[in-house]
Amino acid sequence: MIVVGGGAAGIGAARTLADAGKEVLLVEADTRLGGRARTEHVDGMALDLGAGWLHSAEHNPWVEIAALHGFELDQTLPRWREQWRALGFSQAEQRDAARAYTAFETRLRKDPPPGDRAGAALVPDSPWSAWIDAISGFVNGVDTAKLSIADYLAYEDAATETDWRVPAGYGALVTAQAGFLRTALATPITAIDRSSIRLKLQTPRGTLEAAQVIVTVSTDILARGDIMLAGHDDLLHAAAALPLGLADKLFLAIDQGADELEANAHLLGDPRSVITGTYTLRPFGRPIVEAMFGGEGARELAARGLQGAADFAIEELCALLGGQWRKRLRLLAGSAWSRETHIRGSYSHALPGRASARQVLSTPIDPRIRFAGEACSATEFSTAHGAYKTGVAAARALLG
């Protein structure tokens, strides 16, 4: 058996097959495992450039996996709904914005606009529409105009608000689960030939053969046709209806004055702009600021490069904390997921009217080939735990 893609879904699939006694090879196009869960160690700190929160911890399999591998979990809850010291976002404004968001979600549930387009539920000329789109960018990787209402609500109804972190790195935890698995790195699959009894997988390094295959690559890779797969047009069209949005992170080192900032406090850069960052101050008590940009903001700052994005983030923080912070902060690390050749983005969202594409993507056409990944999850897409669960489910389906 071969599993294509070494992210959370691929690792879940390969581990399940191996634990069942099957001979399995995990094939990854990149030079590392983990996919969109990636931990980098910088200045002695484990920094998660991709997945960073164990969302919905009550039903997140990575909680148990962390215990098995001896990874500590930090159960400090995120403070995304708070604006530290109400800087640049008064308490009255926060209440108004929260009411606007509640009204928006109520319309999605009780009086959804035709066309399944979430952005159509925004109140015209509302002062908080940009804020709502910025939130959507962080959560979905895209603004509400490109988002399916049905898809959005499916996730919201399944998720809890119990989100934990891994001080040693979520990406490190994901790769630890790969453990003893046999792997082939730097081996992109370019085609799967179904014409024989055994499947033939073409790679730049030669041809691999397997009786069964699980494909866990991103929807953008499938939709681009990076893997030639005859007879799967409906599935590839479904992948195109589930494009990857974009969310990127930056880590800024605090060279001076770290004790002036409250650990794990939160700031939103500009609640009146869709191009803004969300900032966690001193996560785990470390001398850093963790910044995240999503949707339109992420694409704008990706175009500026890491240093350009860092300059933007520092200016936003200086506008809130004071100009003295300009010399105290510097770029430490950052992501650029849209430039990752074998991924091309962050996490999937369903286009308006296309929420059913998730079911199409996860329904096999050839019984020897299964697809898995966060985009195949009906309710836990965009998460590492949703991806892992789909990988396990695909493996169990092949095991029978």
C-alpha positions, 0 to 999 in steps of 0.5 A: 500500500502507498499513501501519497502525502505526508501531512496529518492525513497521510500520517494518520492513514499510514500509521493505521495501515502499519498498525494493522500489519500492512506493508505501507510506504508514505510518499511525500513530495517535500523534503519533510513530513508534516504538511501544513503542520510545521514546527521550526526551532529558532532561538531555542523556541519551537515555532509553529508556522502552520497548525498551532492550536489543537482545536475542539480538544474534547474530540481531537485525537491529537490530545491522546496522541500527545500523551502517547508521545510525551508531549505536554499540552498547554490548556491556556485558552486563546483570548481572541475575543479580547483586545488587551487594554482596549487599545485601538478598540474600545470596550463600546466598539467591541460590544458593537462589533460583537453584536454585528457578528451575532446578527450576521450569524443569525441571518446565516442561520435563520434567513440565509440569502439566496445563493449560499454566499455568506457575504450577502448576509453582511449589512450594507455600509455597516462599519463592522463588515471589514472586521467580520471579513477579517475574522473570516480571513483568519478562520476560513482563509478567505472573505465572506464573499467567497464562502459557502454558508452551508460549509461555514455553519457545518464547521461552526456547529461541530466545533467547540471553544476548547483550543489547546497548544503544544509548547514543543510544537504541533508540527513536531507532534504530527511528525512524531506520529510518523515514527517508524513509518517507511517513507520516501521524501522528495518524491512527488507523484505525477500520475497514477496509472489505473490500467493494470491490476496493480496501480502504478505511480509515476515519480521523477525517481521512477515508478512505484507499484501498489495494490491500493493507494490513499491520496492526501494531497491538497485540493489545489494540487489536485485541481491543478492537475499535478497528479494525472489520474484518468477517470476522476474528473468529477473528483478533480472538479470537486477539489476545484470547488474547495480551494485553499484560502490563505493564512500566514504567520509571523513571529517577531522577537522582542529584544527589549521590554517583554515584561511590559506585555501580558503573556498570552494577551491578544491584540487586533491591529485595526478593527476597521480594515480587512488587511490587518493582523491578529497578534498574540503577545508573548505566547507561552510567556516567550519573548515573541509576538505571534502574528497571523494574517488571513484572507485578503490581508494574507495575500496582500502581505505575501506579496510584500515578502516576509520582511515587508509583512514584518514591517507592516506588523510592527507598524500596526503594533506601534500604532497600539503600543507606542513608537518605542516598539519599532526598535524593540521588535524584529522578524524572527520567522514566518510562513509563505504557504501560497509559495509552498510548491507542493501545497499552494495555500493554507486550508480549504473552504467551499465556494458558495453552493459547493459544500457538497463537494466535500462528500464528492471528494471523499467518495471513491471512484476506483475502489483501490484509491481513496482520498483523504485530507482536511478538505474531505472532512464534512465538519472538521475541515481546515484542521489537523485533527480533521485531516488525521481523522479522514486519513484513519477512516480511509485506511480503515475503509481499505482494510475492510 
